[in-house]
Amino acid sequence: MSIPTPTSGRGAARRRALIGRTVFAAPGLIYITIFMTIPILLVLVYSFFQRGRFGGIVWEFTLENYVRAFEPVYLQVFSNSLVIAGTTTVLALLIGYPTAYAIAKLPTRWRTVALVLVVLPFWTNFLIRTYAWIILLNSEGPINSSLVDAGIISAPIGFLYTPGAVIVGLVYAYLPLVILPVYASIERLDRQLIEAAGNLGASRARAFFDVTLPLTLPGVMIGAIFVFVPSLGNFVIPELLGGGKTVMVGNLIRDQFLEARDWPFGAVLALFVITLLVVLFALQAAISRRINGTGKRVSSRA
């Protein structure tokens, strides 16, 4: 007759815990596999084959699609997209960080109200919100009319159908995606570190730049990624507010799949965006680990 040992008991407990975690994680894993992993693998496979004469896929291996993606006309679209998405991200951070900081400083009962107001635009249709900007930026719209009536300008300014209009639309669309992660990062911040900085003689500005900002950098980076990548791949706002004059990567990918029916080349362009997303998240994770390790050491010393 064998006597159960503590080791075998711990092994059985680990197996039960593993089975429990697997059961709870299974729906999410299935969802990710069906709607993310398999589509990405299909995109990867399509990128190595040729376009059919009338669309579709010709199953003949080629690297021509990758070579074609580096042609000057496509590199120009990528560079323009990076500039617009980068400008959008910077503006969203400049607006979103102070907003999140102000919300975090509100009394507890008002924070929920402020956060609801932040996400309130998401309760309306995305196209309706974009069309609203067409009305606002139009030559006969309220912005131009107000400037003319105030005597600031003598004639309406062509705000609409410009890269600036696209940037304004993108900032408006994705600003909540900066505010929410930055607010969560500020909310989790250890207040004792700020108090310790003040006790050591640091001014509020010095404490903010030396303590608050570095420790909330992971939330800032998540917000930046949440704005940068969707802005890079957006095709609705450049089409409506840019009037088709501002071509971004999203427009290019959409046209390859829906109009040119060149799925292999569209797959290559999509892979570039996906690869960029993976690189950005890997960079964010590395910086977060470094900052969290630094924060723990500082906290333990304090």
Backbone torsions as a table, in degrees:
resi	resn	phi	psi	omega
1	MET	NA	123.0	-177.0
2	SER	-86.0	143.0	179.7
3	ILE	-103.0	125.5	179.5
4	PRO	-59.3	136.0	178.2
5	THR	-102.2	158.3	176.8
6	PRO	-57.8	-33.2	-179.2
7	THR	-65.4	-45.6	179.4
8	SER	-65.0	-35.3	177.3
9	GLY	-64.6	-41.3	178.1
10	ARG	-66.6	-36.6	178.6
11	GLY	-64.1	-42.0	178.2
12	ALA	-64.9	-38.9	178.5
13	ALA	-64.3	-39.9	178.2
14	ARG	-64.5	-40.8	179.7
15	ARG	-63.9	-43.0	178.4
16	ARG	-63.2	-40.3	178.6
17	ALA	-65.0	-39.2	178.9
18	LEU	-65.0	-42.8	178.3
19	ILE	-63.1	-41.1	178.7
20	GLY	-62.5	-44.9	179.3
21	ARG	-64.9	-37.9	180.0
22	THR	-64.8	-42.1	-179.9
23	VAL	-62.3	-43.8	-178.8
24	PHE	-71.3	-31.9	-177.7
25	ALA	-85.0	-15.5	-174.2
26	ALA	-57.1	-47.4	179.5
27	PRO	-58.4	-42.9	178.9
28	GLY	-65.9	-41.2	178.5
29	LEU	-64.2	-40.6	177.9
30	ILE	-63.3	-43.8	179.8
31	TYR	-61.2	-47.6	-179.8
32	ILE	-62.4	-40.0	-178.9
33	THR	-64.4	-45.5	-175.6
34	ILE	-73.2	-43.8	-170.4
35	PHE	-101.4	-4.6	178.0
36	MET	-129.9	-54.6	-175.0
37	THR	-64.8	-50.4	-178.3
38	ILE	-63.2	-46.5	176.7
39	PRO	-58.9	-40.2	179.4
40	ILE	-65.0	-39.9	177.3
41	LEU	-64.2	-38.5	177.1
42	LEU	-64.2	-42.8	177.7
43	VAL	-60.8	-42.4	178.9
44	LEU	-62.3	-43.1	-179.8
45	VAL	-66.0	-46.0	-178.8
46	TYR	-59.0	-31.8	-174.2
47	SER	-65.7	-18.1	-176.9
48	PHE	-99.2	10.0	-179.2
49	PHE	-124.1	178.4	-172.6
50	GLN	-102.2	157.5	175.8
51	ARG	-80.3	139.0	175.6
52	GLY	-72.3	164.7	-177.4
53	ARG	-62.0	-37.0	179.8
54	PHE	-114.7	28.9	-177.4
55	GLY	100.3	-176.4	-179.3
56	GLY	79.1	-164.1	-174.4
57	ILE	-121.5	133.0	169.4
58	VAL	-105.0	120.4	-170.4
59	TRP	-81.9	62.1	174.8
60	GLU	-121.9	120.0	-174.2
61	PHE	-62.8	137.5	178.0
62	THR	-158.9	152.6	173.4
63	LEU	-109.2	10.3	-176.7
64	GLU	-62.1	-33.9	-179.1
65	ASN	-63.1	-38.0	179.2
66	TYR	-71.2	-38.1	177.3
67	VAL	-64.9	-41.1	-179.0
68	ARG	-63.3	-32.3	-177.8
69	ALA	-64.9	-19.2	-179.5
70	PHE	-97.5	13.0	174.2
71	GLU	-69.2	150.0	-174.3
72	PRO	-54.4	-37.8	-176.4
73	VAL	-64.9	-37.2	179.9
74	TYR	-79.4	-34.0	175.3
75	LEU	-63.9	-34.3	177.2
76	GLN	-65.4	-40.7	177.5
77	VAL	-63.9	-41.6	179.1
78	PHE	-64.0	-43.7	-178.9
79	SER	-65.2	-42.1	177.1
80	ASN	-62.3	-40.3	-179.9
81	SER	-65.6	-41.3	179.0
82	LEU	-63.9	-39.3	179.0
83	VAL	-65.5	-46.5	-178.4
84	ILE	-66.0	-46.0	179.8
85	ALA	-65.5	-38.5	178.2
86	GLY	-66.4	-42.8	177.3
87	THR	-62.6	-42.2	177.4
88	THR	-59.3	-43.3	-178.5
89	THR	-64.9	-44.5	-179.7
90	VAL	-62.3	-46.4	179.8
91	LEU	-63.7	-40.2	179.1
92	ALA	-63.8	-38.0	177.6
93	LEU	-68.5	-40.4	-179.5
94	LEU	-65.0	-31.2	177.6
95	ILE	-88.2	-40.7	-171.6
96	GLY	-74.2	-37.2	-177.4
97	TYR	-65.3	-50.0	177.3
98	PRO	-60.1	-35.3	178.8
99	THR	-65.0	-46.4	178.8
100	ALA	-63.6	-38.7	179.3
101	TYR	-64.5	-41.4	179.5
102	ALA	-66.2	-39.1	178.5
103	ILE	-64.4	-40.6	179.8
104	ALA	-64.5	-24.6	179.9
105	LYS	-87.7	-7.6	-179.5
106	LEU	-70.9	157.6	170.7
107	PRO	-58.1	152.0	-173.1
108	THR	-55.2	-41.3	-175.4
109	ARG	-68.1	-23.2	-179.1
110	TRP	-92.6	-13.6	-179.2
111	ARG	-65.2	-42.8	179.8
112	THR	-61.2	-41.3	178.5
113	VAL	-62.0	-44.9	-179.3
114	ALA	-64.5	-40.6	179.5
115	LEU	-67.2	-36.1	175.9
116	VAL	-63.4	-40.6	178.2
117	LEU	-64.9	-33.0	178.8
118	VAL	-66.0	-43.3	-177.1
119	VAL	-89.2	-2.3	-177.6
120	LEU	-56.2	-40.4	178.4
121	PRO	-58.3	-28.3	179.8
122	PHE	-68.8	-12.6	179.0
123	TRP	-81.3	-7.9	177.6
124	THR	-109.5	162.2	-177.3
125	ASN	-65.5	138.2	-177.9
126	PHE	-61.8	-41.3	-179.3
127	LEU	-66.5	-38.8	179.1
128	ILE	-62.1	-42.9	179.6
129	ARG	-64.6	-36.0	178.9
130	THR	-70.8	-41.5	177.3
131	TYR	-64.2	-30.4	177.2
132	ALA	-61.7	-37.0	178.2
133	TRP	-69.5	-29.5	174.9
134	ILE	-62.0	-41.8	178.5
135	ILE	-66.7	-42.5	-177.6
136	LEU	-66.1	-40.1	-173.9
137	LEU	-91.9	-4.0	-179.4
138	ASN	-61.2	155.6	179.6
139	SER	-60.0	-29.6	178.1
140	GLU	-101.6	10.4	-176.6
141	GLY	-76.9	175.6	-176.0
142	PRO	-64.1	-31.0	-179.2
143	ILE	-67.4	-51.7	178.7
144	ASN	-64.0	-39.8	-179.9
145	SER	-62.9	-41.6	179.4
146	SER	-65.3	-41.2	179.7
147	LEU	-66.3	-39.5	178.5
148	VAL	-67.9	-44.0	-179.8
149	ASP	-63.9	-33.2	179.9
150	ALA	-80.5	-5.1	179.3
151	GLY	77.9	10.5	-179.8
152	ILE	-72.5	-38.1	176.5
153	ILE	-127.7	155.5	-178.8
154	SER	-95.9	-22.4	-179.5
155	ALA	-141.0	151.9	-179.9
156	PRO	-57.7	143.9	177.8
157	ILE	-95.8	141.3	-179.9
158	GLY	-82.0	75.1	178.1
159	PHE	-68.7	-38.2	-171.5
160	LEU	-75.4	152.6	177.1
161	TYR	63.1	43.1	176.8
162	THR	-134.1	161.3	174.5
163	PRO	-58.1	-33.1	178.1
164	GLY	-62.6	-39.6	177.7
165	ALA	-64.6	-37.9	177.9
166	VAL	-63.3	-43.6	-179.8
167	ILE	-64.0	-42.2	178.2
168	VAL	-60.4	-44.6	179.6
169	GLY	-63.9	-39.3	-179.8
170	LEU	-69.2	-42.0	178.0
171	VAL	-60.4	-45.9	179.7
172	TYR	-62.0	-40.6	-175.5
173	ALA	-69.0	-36.9	-170.5
174	TYR	-112.3	4.4	179.6
175	LEU	-57.0	-41.8	177.9
176	PRO	-59.4	-26.9	-179.6
177	LEU	-72.4	-13.2	171.3
178	VAL	-91.2	-44.8	-174.2
179	ILE	-61.3	-44.5	-173.3
180	LEU	-65.3	-51.4	178.8
181	PRO	-67.0	-34.3	177.9
182	VAL	-66.6	-41.5	177.3
183	TYR	-60.8	-44.3	179.1
184	ALA	-61.6	-38.2	179.3
185	SER	-67.9	-40.9	178.4
186	ILE	-68.1	-37.5	-179.0
187	GLU	-64.8	-33.5	-179.6
188	ARG	-83.3	-5.4	-175.9
189	LEU	-65.1	136.3	178.1
190	ASP	-73.1	110.9	-176.9
191	ARG	-65.8	-22.2	-179.2
192	GLN	-64.8	-29.3	178.2
193	LEU	-67.1	-38.8	178.3
194	ILE	-68.2	-41.4	177.8
195	GLU	-63.6	-38.5	178.9
196	ALA	-64.7	-39.4	177.9
197	ALA	-63.3	-40.8	177.5
198	GLY	-65.2	-39.6	179.1
199	ASN	-65.8	-26.4	178.8
200	LEU	-86.8	5.4	174.3
201	GLY	99.8	4.6	-179.1
202	ALA	-76.0	138.0	174.6
203	SER	-73.0	172.0	178.9
204	ARG	-61.6	-41.3	179.3
205	ALA	-65.1	-43.2	179.9
206	ARG	-64.9	-41.5	178.5
207	ALA	-64.3	-36.7	179.8
208	PHE	-66.1	-49.6	-175.3
209	PHE	-75.1	-26.1	-177.9
210	ASP	-95.3	-22.8	-176.0
211	VAL	-121.0	-60.3	-173.2
212	THR	-63.2	-52.7	-176.0
213	LEU	-62.9	-47.7	178.9
214	PRO	-61.9	-39.3	-177.0
215	LEU	-76.2	-19.9	176.3
216	THR	-97.0	5.5	-178.7
217	LEU	-59.1	-36.4	176.1
218	PRO	-57.9	-43.1	177.1
219	GLY	-65.1	-37.0	177.3
220	VAL	-62.8	-42.6	-178.8
221	MET	-68.1	-39.0	177.2
222	ILE	-62.8	-45.1	177.8
223	GLY	-61.3	-40.2	178.9
224	ALA	-63.0	-41.4	178.4
225	ILE	-66.2	-42.2	179.9
226	PHE	-62.4	-24.0	177.8
227	VAL	-93.3	-44.4	-172.7
228	PHE	-63.7	-49.8	-174.8
229	VAL	-67.5	-48.0	175.9
230	PRO	-61.9	-34.4	177.5
231	SER	-65.3	-38.8	179.6
232	LEU	-64.7	-37.4	-176.3
233	GLY	-96.5	-0.7	-178.0
234	ASN	-71.9	137.5	176.6
235	PHE	-124.2	-13.5	-179.1
236	VAL	-73.3	-49.8	-177.9
237	ILE	-65.3	-45.5	175.5
238	PRO	-60.6	-32.0	-179.7
239	GLU	-71.8	-42.4	-174.9
240	LEU	-85.5	-51.8	-177.9
241	LEU	-83.3	-23.4	177.3
242	GLY	-93.1	-8.3	178.0
243	GLY	64.3	22.0	-178.3
244	GLY	80.0	-3.8	179.6
245	LYS	-81.8	-28.2	179.6
246	THR	-100.2	102.4	-177.9
247	VAL	-95.2	124.3	178.0
248	MET	-116.4	175.2	-176.7
249	VAL	-58.5	-38.8	179.3
250	GLY	-59.7	-43.3	177.0
251	ASN	-62.8	-40.0	-178.5
252	LEU	-64.9	-44.0	179.6
253	ILE	-65.6	-44.5	179.0
254	ARG	-59.6	-43.7	-178.8
255	ASP	-64.6	-36.1	-179.7
256	GLN	-66.7	-37.3	-177.8
257	PHE	-82.1	-39.0	-170.3
258	LEU	-101.0	-30.9	-176.4
259	GLU	-106.1	-57.4	179.9
260	ALA	-73.8	-19.1	-177.5
261	ARG	54.6	35.4	176.8
262	ASP	-101.6	77.9	-175.5
263	TRP	-62.7	-41.4	-179.9
264	PRO	-60.6	-43.7	179.8
265	PHE	-70.0	-38.9	174.9
266	GLY	-61.1	-35.4	178.1
267	ALA	-65.6	-38.2	178.0
268	VAL	-63.4	-46.1	179.3
269	LEU	-62.2	-40.9	177.6
270	ALA	-64.3	-37.3	178.9
271	LEU	-64.5	-35.6	178.0
272	PHE	-61.9	-42.3	179.3
273	VAL	-66.9	-42.3	179.0
274	ILE	-63.1	-42.6	179.0
275	THR	-62.1	-42.4	177.5
276	LEU	-60.9	-40.8	178.2
277	LEU	-61.3	-44.6	-179.7
278	VAL	-63.2	-43.1	179.6
279	VAL	-62.2	-43.4	-179.3
280	LEU	-64.6	-41.8	178.7
281	PHE	-68.0	-36.1	176.6
282	ALA	-64.8	-40.6	177.5
283	LEU	-64.6	-43.0	179.0
284	GLN	-62.1	-42.6	180.0
285	ALA	-63.7	-41.1	179.9
286	ALA	-64.4	-44.2	179.4
287	ILE	-66.2	-38.3	179.0
288	SER	-62.4	-44.1	178.6
289	ARG	-61.4	-40.9	-179.2
290	ARG	-66.8	-42.8	-179.1
291	ILE	-68.0	-41.4	179.0
292	ASN	-62.9	-38.6	177.4
293	GLY	-65.7	-40.7	177.5
294	THR	-65.4	-41.9	179.8
295	GLY	-62.6	-39.3	179.9
296	LYS	-66.1	-40.2	179.5
297	ARG	-66.4	-42.2	179.0
298	VAL	-63.9	-41.9	-178.5
299	SER	-64.1	-40.4	-179.3
300	SER	-67.5	-34.1	178.4
301	ARG	-70.1	-38.6	179.4
302	ALA	-65.5	NA	NA
